[in-house]
Amino acid sequence: MKGEERTQEAFGAGKVAKSVLIFFVNYLLLFALIFLFIALNAVNEANKGFAAYMREDISDFVYLLLSVFILFVIIYIYFLFEDRQSLAGAKNIWLVFILLDVSIVVCYFFGFFFNIYSRPVAMLALLALLLLGRRFATFLNVIFALMMFAIDHFTNFSVTGVNATAAVVTPLLTFSAGMVGIFVGTKVKTRVCSFLTGFAVCVPLLVMIACLEYGSGVELLYSMLFGLEAGVCSAVLFMALLPVFEVVFNCITDYRLRELTDHDAPLMRELKERAFGTFNHCIVVAHLAEACAIALNEDTALARAAAYYHDVGKLRQPEYFTENQSGYNPHNELSPELSVDIIRSHAKDGYELIRARRLPKVLADIALQHHGTMPIKYFYAKALKLSDGEVNVEDFSYPGPKPQSKIAAIIMIADASEAISRTLPDRTPERVEAAVREIIEERVDLDQFDECDVTMRDLTAIKEAIVNCLTGVYHSRIRYPKLKLGRKEEGENG
């Protein structure tokens, strides 16, 4: 509820005007594309100039522009009611319309130069699925199907060599292929499977092509081959364009998250070389975060990536953090106030470093939030001893903000749990469970989860997942006997 209130406050009159302006600019861009399509069709028509072409079909042209304008208004209303936060960010609006524009251009030219059945009509659905999510992908697939129908019909799209009914059933062809791509693509986790999705997309296309072209002999075979090409091209172009959209719009996809958590990713390699203790800590935290995300049915790839990057701010001064020290502790020569400034700055440093490398903002946000407004108790206690108890705890606390999502809350708990587990002399399940429970209760008492939608049931599930993981990581082993075996001498065995 609080999140909705903040979003509504952020989306004021200024944001409304800006979003409407961006929508209008995108409408003009699509208008220019439609004008290009009409010009191409006029050139393609024998003995007919552009002016004559426009005079004959001016009513259709006006009808097309109004139809597309209505679809733009529907998109705006949809986002206004379903995801107002997307309208507050110009990048999100541009992403939606560039997806539409690119898909329309690609499909139009495939149809214009090859065959109406050869168009990669599922490309938009696959891209939107990864970049925007299944719900928005389904909505945009419907809009795209209607736009392609309007453009096909009202720009006198040539369907020479195929059944003229094909242009009429464009919405069904586009919608069905896109929906199959969305449902199949939801389960896809590798690029090889993404390519194979193209063959699944072919199924509804081939069925409808067979129905439309039944009885046309050789033309049926050619049309079926074009339909097969449409499905495969949808997958190939999707894989080719996805990295471009990921980089240009700084989007999060499972593919990109896996690339970012590769140990050879630039920041990970730097962390491994300069702060190996922190790197190992992040690996274990990622284990815990994945288990918690599974228990809460959250995005495991995002939880893992957030855990890998939550402490990258320690790269600024790695020697001041215990896990990177080898005997000498520079804090012994500093005042508690200076020490706490160095320690708590790693959250903000991590945010700035992640943003400077143009990595997904959500990773930067979690790096900033993973300590919330918790006090740094070691230096607070040290300051209390030096000042006879007259110390403001807020001066020794992280500045926040508190966790804003379940993933951020998971990282907060997993981070502290991994750290405290290393200090336990006895890592039995009972001792680990008590330590993790104390961590969670302390953060609940300090209102660290007030700004995210974590429930007590979620916290219980997080605790159980972390305890199971930690007892597995730090399981007991048998003590090996101290025996020193020497090399056998030649001829010793006779």
PyMOL commands that set and color helices and strands:
alter all, ss='L'
color gray80, all
select helices_A, chain A and resi 2-10+13-44+50-56+58-82+84-88+90-113+116-118+123-132+134-154+165-168+170-185+191-212+218-248+254-260+266-274+276-296+300-309+312-315+318-320+322-324+330-333+336-356+361-369+377-387+393-396+406-421+429-445+456-473
alter helices_A, ss='H'
color red, helices_A
deselect
rebuild
show_as cartoon
